Amino acid sequence: MLKKAILLGVMVLGSLGLGSGMALAAPPQMFTYNYTFKPGTEPDGFRGLKWQTDIATLDPFHTMEVIEIIGPFIYYKKMKENLQYGTADLEDIIYEFWHGKFSGVMLRVKGERQFQKLKDYCFARFGPGQRSDTYARLNVQDFYYNGVKTRMYLRYRDTDRTGELGIYSIALLSRQEKLDTLLLRERAREKIKEWEKARGK
């Protein structure tokens, strides 16, 4: 029943050209939406901070440190933060605001052991998500979660032994220009890495 409701909603959005990027004149296309969160667990933000919360309501000058500003994106780190997520010890939690609205959050861990703890917690809380057959065969740690309000990914990079959990607002993702968003986010990741390196992480 939930899948049918989600499919109907996505098809309506698609016909309006909102969720899929289709023009209004495009013919309707039949597709299925793979909802991958465990029922009842999809977040609507992070730690009580809901998607699209305005940054001005959070007193950012006294509670948050600006990490990077790139185009319409501003990345913050809280001055006081609980760096435990489940049993995983986090390196950092970076909050993303797009045009002043809370649009995403990135949780980072260092080392395979801490990533395993993060993965165990995410699987227990949200379910196993999904990953491609190729990644599964190669045992690449790269998982995605599709929801109605939230898109999430969980991945580990052997190159720098870094794990990352990214949680994003679908409503704001759908309003961002896809190419510019990807380029700006990638640039932001590099800047954040430089910031972490400068701090000796």
C-alpha positions as semicolon CSV with decimal commas, in nm:
position;residue;x (nm);y (nm);z (nm)
1;M;0,000;0,000;0,000
2;L;0,282;0,239;0,090
3;K;0,461;0,164;-0,240
4;K;0,141;0,235;-0,436
5;A;0,089;0,568;-0,258
6;I;0,449;0,667;-0,315
7;L;0,433;0,562;-0,682
8;L;0,117;0,769;-0,734
9;G;0,278;1,074;-0,570
10;V;0,596;1,042;-0,775
11;M;0,394;1,002;-1,097
12;V;0,197;1,318;-1,014
13;L;0,520;1,508;-0,949
14;G;0,666;1,368;-1,268
15;S;0,368;1,481;-1,474
16;L;0,410;1,832;-1,331
17;G;0,780;1,830;-1,411
18;L;0,881;1,873;-1,047
19;G;1,048;1,555;-0,925
20;S;1,193;1,409;-1,244
21;G;1,304;1,712;-1,440
22;M;1,061;1,626;-1,727
23;A;0,912;1,909;-1,929
24;L;0,538;1,963;-1,899
25;A;0,483;1,842;-2,256
26;A;0,672;1,515;-2,202
27;P;0,458;1,199;-2,233
28;P;0,387;1,014;-1,907
29;Q;0,635;0,736;-1,830
30;M;0,567;0,431;-1,619
31;F;0,831;0,358;-1,355
32;T;0,854;0,222;-1,005
33;Y;0,993;0,407;-0,706
34;N;1,207;0,190;-0,483
35;Y;1,135;0,302;-0,127
36;T;1,426;0,165;0,076
37;F;1,388;0,295;0,432
38;K;1,257;0,051;0,688
39;P;0,888;0,147;0,738
40;G;0,844;0,425;0,991
41;T;1,213;0,520;1,008
42;E;1,256;0,780;0,731
43;P;1,394;1,099;0,889
44;D;1,255;1,447;0,823
45;G;1,582;1,623;0,904
46;F;1,847;1,547;1,165
47;R;1,837;1,550;1,545
48;G;1,520;1,754;1,565
49;L;1,632;2,004;1,299
50;K;1,372;1,973;1,022
51;W;1,436;2,017;0,653
52;Q;1,400;2,375;0,525
53;T;1,450;2,527;0,871
54;D;1,574;2,883;0,821
55;I;1,932;2,939;0,940
56;A;1,830;3,269;1,104
57;T;1,622;3,080;1,361
58;L;1,931;2,893;1,487
59;D;2,133;3,192;1,608
60;P;2,425;3,084;1,385
61;F;2,667;3,357;1,499
62;H;2,666;3,219;1,854
63;T;2,608;2,847;1,797
64;M;2,776;2,757;1,466
65;E;3,105;2,798;1,282
66;V;3,106;2,862;0,907
67;I;3,321;2,602;0,729
68;E;3,269;2,705;0,369
69;I;3,050;2,923;0,147
70;I;3,013;2,811;-0,213
71;G;2,747;2,977;-0,423
72;P;2,407;2,933;-0,255
73;F;2,548;2,668;-0,019
74;I;2,680;2,746;0,330
75;Y;2,838;2,469;0,540
76;Y;2,839;2,492;0,918
77;K;2,974;2,300;1,213
78;K;2,809;2,337;1,554
79;M;3,033;2,475;1,827
80;K;2,891;2,217;2,067
81;E;2,799;1,883;1,914
82;N;2,744;1,526;2,027
83;L;2,988;1,332;1,807
84;Q;2,834;0,994;1,887
85;Y;2,595;0,834;1,639
86;G;2,486;0,499;1,768
87;T;2,816;0,355;1,894
88;A;3,025;0,522;1,621
89;D;3,269;0,799;1,712
90;L;3,229;1,072;1,450
91;E;3,504;1,301;1,327
92;D;3,264;1,579;1,232
93;I;2,906;1,666;1,152
94;I;2,872;1,926;0,876
95;Y;2,538;2,098;0,818
96;E;2,443;2,220;0,471
97;F;2,214;2,517;0,409
98;W;2,094;2,609;0,060
99;H;1,970;2,967;0,024
100;G;1,951;2,978;0,404
101;K;1,737;2,663;0,435
102;F;1,855;2,341;0,602
103;S;1,908;2,102;0,311
104;G;2,149;1,831;0,426
105;V;2,397;1,696;0,676
106;M;2,720;1,495;0,643
107;L;2,850;1,268;0,918
108;R;3,212;1,153;0,885
109;V;3,404;0,871;1,051
110;K;3,768;0,769;1,023
111;G;3,879;0,408;0,986
112;E;3,709;0,083;0,897
113;R;3,618;-0,002;1,257
114;Q;3,422;0,319;1,312
115;F;3,256;0,284;0,971
116;Q;3,142;-0,066;1,062
117;K;2,981;0,073;1,378
118;L;2,812;0,346;1,171
119;K;2,694;0,091;0,916
120;D;2,560;-0,146;1,186
121;Y;2,366;0,141;1,344
122;C;2,221;0,258;1,010
123;F;2,120;-0,096;0,909
124;A;1,955;-0,157;1,245
125;R;1,774;0,177;1,243
126;F;1,688;0,235;0,876
127;G;1,731;-0,104;0,710
128;P;2,003;-0,218;0,466
129;G;1,918;0,031;0,192
130;Q;2,029;-0,071;-0,154
131;R;2,346;-0,097;-0,359
132;S;2,420;-0,204;-0,713
133;D;2,478;-0,570;-0,796
134;T;2,830;-0,484;-0,908
135;Y;2,912;-0,314;-0,577
136;A;2,762;-0,608;-0,389
137;R;2,978;-0,857;-0,581
138;L;3,289;-0,647;-0,516
139;N;3,180;-0,580;-0,155
140;V;3,207;-0,204;-0,213
141;Q;3,056;-0,024;0,086
142;D;2,820;0,213;-0,096
143;F;2,451;0,212;0,002
144;Y;2,157;0,436;-0,089
145;Y;1,823;0,504;0,076
146;N;1,525;0,650;-0,111
147;G;1,237;0,805;0,078
148;V;0,953;1,050;0,026
149;K;1,118;1,338;0,215
150;T;1,476;1,219;0,248
151;R;1,754;1,072;0,036
152;M;2,048;0,918;0,218
153;Y;2,376;0,751;0,130
154;L;2,631;0,556;0,333
155;R;2,976;0,487;0,187
156;Y;3,333;0,405;0,276
157;R;3,645;0,499;0,078
158;D;3,947;0,271;0,109
159;T;4,171;0,540;-0,042
160;D;4,154;0,768;0,261
161;R;3,985;0,528;0,507
162;T;3,691;0,767;0,547
163;G;3,327;0,678;0,593
164;E;3,042;0,917;0,529
165;L;2,669;0,927;0,592
166;G;2,492;1,195;0,389
167;I;2,128;1,284;0,455
168;Y;1,947;1,528;0,223
169;S;1,606;1,690;0,174
170;I;1,442;1,561;-0,144
171;A;1,221;1,871;-0,171
172;L;1,526;2,098;-0,185
173;L;1,724;1,860;-0,405
174;S;1,444;1,874;-0,662
175;R;1,461;2,255;-0,665
176;Q;1,835;2,277;-0,712
177;E;1,985;2,288;-1,058
178;K;2,129;1,939;-1,100
179;L;2,459;2,011;-1,275
180;D;2,542;2,318;-1,068
181;T;2,449;2,136;-0,749
182;L;2,676;1,841;-0,825
183;L;2,968;2,064;-0,915
184;L;2,922;2,291;-0,615
185;R;2,882;1,999;-0,374
186;E;3,196;1,834;-0,507
187;R;3,384;2,160;-0,467
188;A;3,247;2,193;-0,113
189;R;3,369;1,841;-0,028
190;E;3,719;1,932;-0,139
191;K;3,712;2,254;0,065
192;I;3,589;2,068;0,372
193;K;3,869;1,813;0,329
194;E;4,120;2,099;0,315
195;W;3,967;2,243;0,633
196;E;3,992;1,906;0,808
197;K;4,352;1,860;0,692
198;A;4,445;2,203;0,825
199;R;4,304;2,098;1,163
200;G;4,523;1,787;1,158
201;K;4,249;1,530;1,096
